[in-house]
């Protein structure tokens, strides 16, 4: 009987001393990514605490090199990109302040493309090409104990174009920081 009282008192003391604010998701997050695509992002967490929708706007083609083979030519510069991702977000078993996330969504890119053969009506051979495809991403996000509204992340994924060059694939990823509010 005495040990039951000790257990109840111990459980009550542990509940009073616990802090629930560490590593928690807020309603929104906004931040910057250095990578591909690089730029600004905004994230809205769902009420279930597992899912999120993220929109990224920024550059495309800068991290992994500006010169890439594409169709019958090459990309030779940095372009513009926008994507929207549906994400699943989970704390790790190792540390509640370290989360994993993964997801997928559509992506639109726009870059200058230089064909291998220049036609007579093109002065420099440059064309603006807009592509649309699917992207998948996975990453780790760390919420520091001393700054629970900040998070630092690292992610990697890929892009597979659907139009105008089906099966053009590109590695994506980067590092960044978010403010959670």
FINU-788535 format. One record per residue (C-alpha): x, y, z; residue in one letter. Coordinates in steps of 0.001 Angstrom, whole numbers, always signed. Layout:
BEGIN
<pt <X, Y, Z>, 'A'>
...
This chain:
BEGIN
<pt <+0, +0, +0>, 'X'>
<pt <+2819, +2385, +887>, 'X'>
<pt <+4558, +1708, -2472>, 'X'>
<pt <+1333, +2605, -4353>, 'X'>
<pt <+1295, +6037, -2667>, 'X'>
<pt <+4958, +6558, -3518>, 'X'>
<pt <+4244, +5705, -7177>, 'X'>
<pt <+1318, +8134, -7341>, 'X'>
<pt <+3380, +10927, -5763>, 'X'>
<pt <+6294, +10167, -8099>, 'X'>
<pt <+4028, +10235, -11198>, 'X'>
<pt <+2460, +13507, -10043>, 'X'>
<pt <+5916, +15065, -9481>, 'X'>
<pt <+7083, +13948, -12940>, 'X'>
<pt <+4001, +15460, -14594>, 'X'>
<pt <+4556, +18784, -12818>, 'X'>
<pt <+8236, +18917, -13785>, 'X'>
<pt <+7748, +18060, -17467>, 'X'>
<pt <+7933, +20728, -20148>, 'X'>
<pt <+5863, +20201, -23283>, 'X'>
<pt <+7095, +23079, -25434>, 'X'>
<pt <+10302, +21476, -26721>, 'X'>
<pt <+10289, +20258, -30294>, 'X'>
<pt <+6646, +21038, -30855>, 'X'>
<pt <+5200, +22158, -34129>, 'X'>
<pt <+3390, +25462, -34323>, 'X'>
<pt <+638, +26436, -36780>, 'X'>
<pt <+2942, +28035, -39377>, 'X'>
<pt <+6612, +28091, -40337>, 'X'>
<pt <+8562, +30273, -42759>, 'X'>
<pt <+12196, +30154, -43721>, 'X'>
<pt <+14969, +29981, -46275>, 'X'>
<pt <+16740, +27108, -47991>, 'X'>
<pt <+20188, +27139, -49575>, 'X'>
<pt <+20111, +24454, -52205>, 'X'>
<pt <+17944, +23396, -55062>, 'X'>
<pt <+15395, +24736, -55231>, 'X'>
<pt <+16725, +27518, -53053>, 'X'>
<pt <+14757, +30428, -51691>, 'X'>
<pt <+11793, +31183, -49450>, 'X'>
<pt <+9329, +28657, -48042>, 'X'>
<pt <+6123, +28788, -46026>, 'X'>
<pt <+4621, +25791, -44244>, 'X'>
<pt <+1171, +25286, -42687>, 'X'>
<pt <+872, +22432, -40199>, 'X'>
<pt <-2382, +20523, -39958>, 'X'>
<pt <-4295, +20192, -36714>, 'X'>
<pt <-3314, +16521, -36375>, 'X'>
<pt <+365, +17530, -35930>, 'X'>
<pt <+1510, +14996, -38525>, 'X'>
<pt <+809, +16588, -41911>, 'X'>
<pt <+1829, +19906, -43432>, 'X'>
<pt <+1578, +21773, -46717>, 'X'>
<pt <+4689, +23641, -47835>, 'X'>
<pt <+5160, +26116, -50704>, 'X'>
<pt <+8665, +26932, -51975>, 'X'>
<pt <+9557, +29837, -54265>, 'X'>
<pt <+13070, +30478, -55462>, 'X'>
<pt <+15919, +29529, -57749>, 'X'>
<pt <+16452, +26351, -59716>, 'X'>
<pt <+19730, +25038, -61096>, 'X'>
<pt <+22254, +26721, -58845>, 'X'>
<pt <+23439, +24121, -56352>, 'X'>
<pt <+24171, +21122, -58567>, 'X'>
<pt <+25588, +23179, -61436>, 'X'>
<pt <+24161, +25548, -63996>, 'X'>
<pt <+25227, +23526, -67069>, 'X'>
<pt <+23070, +20433, -67564>, 'X'>
<pt <+22075, +18389, -70565>, 'X'>
<pt <+18409, +18834, -71393>, 'X'>
<pt <+16646, +17498, -74490>, 'X'>
<pt <+18887, +18359, -77490>, 'X'>
<pt <+20798, +21084, -75693>, 'X'>
<pt <+21815, +22407, -72280>, 'X'>
<pt <+20690, +24602, -69436>, 'X'>
<pt <+23362, +27215, -68822>, 'X'>
<pt <+22012, +29399, -66045>, 'X'>
<pt <+19959, +29594, -62872>, 'X'>
<pt <+16184, +29695, -63307>, 'X'>
<pt <+13003, +30095, -61299>, 'X'>
<pt <+11099, +27371, -59433>, 'X'>
<pt <+7909, +26997, -57417>, 'X'>
<pt <+6638, +23830, -55775>, 'X'>
<pt <+3999, +22720, -53302>, 'X'>
<pt <+4590, +19720, -51061>, 'X'>
<pt <+2285, +17576, -48950>, 'X'>
<pt <+4367, +16378, -45984>, 'X'>
<pt <+4287, +13852, -43171>, 'X'>
<pt <+6194, +15005, -40072>, 'X'>
<pt <+7270, +12750, -37140>, 'X'>
<pt <+9529, +13110, -34099>, 'X'>
<pt <+12340, +10551, -34040>, 'X'>
<pt <+12638, +7883, -31386>, 'X'>
<pt <+16167, +9068, -30571>, 'X'>
<pt <+15302, +12662, -29645>, 'X'>
<pt <+11925, +14443, -29510>, 'X'>
<pt <+13623, +17646, -30760>, 'X'>
<pt <+14760, +15890, -33951>, 'X'>
<pt <+11995, +15285, -36511>, 'X'>
<pt <+11855, +13474, -39828>, 'X'>
<pt <+9625, +14509, -42696>, 'X'>
<pt <+8901, +13316, -46204>, 'X'>
<pt <+6456, +14226, -48924>, 'X'>
<pt <+5728, +14913, -52549>, 'X'>
<pt <+4045, +17425, -54845>, 'X'>
<pt <+4113, +19326, -58138>, 'X'>
<pt <+6927, +21629, -59248>, 'X'>
<pt <+7188, +24210, -62040>, 'X'>
<pt <+10584, +25397, -63329>, 'X'>
<pt <+11624, +28028, -65826>, 'X'>
<pt <+15155, +28249, -67277>, 'X'>
<pt <+17059, +29323, -70355>, 'X'>
<pt <+17758, +26427, -72697>, 'X'>
<pt <+20385, +26477, -75432>, 'X'>
<pt <+19775, +23969, -78237>, 'X'>
<pt <+22740, +22172, -79824>, 'X'>
<pt <+21759, +23557, -83250>, 'X'>
<pt <+20841, +27237, -83579>, 'X'>
<pt <+18190, +28066, -86170>, 'X'>
<pt <+18437, +31094, -88465>, 'X'>
<pt <+15717, +33060, -86673>, 'X'>
<pt <+17467, +32936, -83248>, 'X'>
<pt <+20216, +35450, -82584>, 'X'>
<pt <+21861, +33716, -79615>, 'X'>
<pt <+20103, +30328, -79635>, 'X'>
<pt <+18525, +30874, -76216>, 'X'>
<pt <+14959, +29747, -75436>, 'X'>
<pt <+12984, +30112, -72207>, 'X'>
<pt <+11691, +26672, -71212>, 'X'>
<pt <+9093, +26064, -68518>, 'X'>
<pt <+8817, +22539, -67215>, 'X'>
<pt <+6346, +20838, -64928>, 'X'>
<pt <+6914, +17679, -62969>, 'X'>
<pt <+6729, +15899, -59641>, 'X'>
<pt <+9086, +16209, -56715>, 'X'>
<pt <+9666, +13994, -53673>, 'X'>
<pt <+11643, +15036, -50610>, 'X'>
<pt <+12789, +13694, -47253>, 'X'>
<pt <+14601, +15450, -44458>, 'X'>
<pt <+15612, +15942, -40848>, 'X'>
<pt <+14583, +18977, -38811>, 'X'>
<pt <+16089, +19976, -35457>, 'X'>
<pt <+14306, +22204, -32917>, 'X'>
<pt <+16961, +23600, -30485>, 'X'>
<pt <+15988, +23542, -26829>, 'X'>
<pt <+17233, +27114, -26307>, 'X'>
<pt <+15248, +28475, -29283>, 'X'>
<pt <+12054, +26399, -29666>, 'X'>
<pt <+10647, +28719, -32370>, 'X'>
<pt <+13626, +28059, -34657>, 'X'>
<pt <+14317, +24881, -36568>, 'X'>
<pt <+17241, +23857, -38742>, 'X'>
<pt <+16813, +21316, -41501>, 'X'>
<pt <+18604, +19248, -44094>, 'X'>
<pt <+16760, +17527, -46927>, 'X'>
<pt <+17282, +15582, -50125>, 'X'>
<pt <+14969, +14522, -52919>, 'X'>
<pt <+14456, +14394, -56652>, 'X'>
<pt <+12485, +16023, -59434>, 'X'>
<pt <+11036, +14078, -62383>, 'X'>
<pt <+9753, +16208, -65237>, 'X'>
<pt <+6496, +15306, -66957>, 'X'>
<pt <+6309, +18125, -69511>, 'X'>
<pt <+8005, +19085, -71901>, 'X'>
<pt <+10775, +16485, -71376>, 'X'>
<pt <+9320, +13340, -69777>, 'X'>
<pt <+11714, +11436, -67541>, 'X'>
<pt <+14207, +14302, -67149>, 'X'>
<pt <+15343, +13786, -63538>, 'X'>
<pt <+17270, +16020, -61218>, 'X'>
<pt <+18651, +15662, -57687>, 'X'>
<pt <+17356, +18272, -55216>, 'X'>
<pt <+18053, +19179, -51627>, 'X'>
<pt <+19568, +21702, -49313>, 'X'>
<pt <+20025, +23166, -45849>, 'X'>
<pt <+17974, +25846, -44184>, 'X'>
<pt <+16319, +27481, -41228>, 'X'>
<pt <+12661, +28047, -40325>, 'X'>
<pt <+10873, +30266, -37820>, 'X'>
<pt <+7858, +28473, -36347>, 'X'>
<pt <+4951, +30601, -35186>, 'X'>
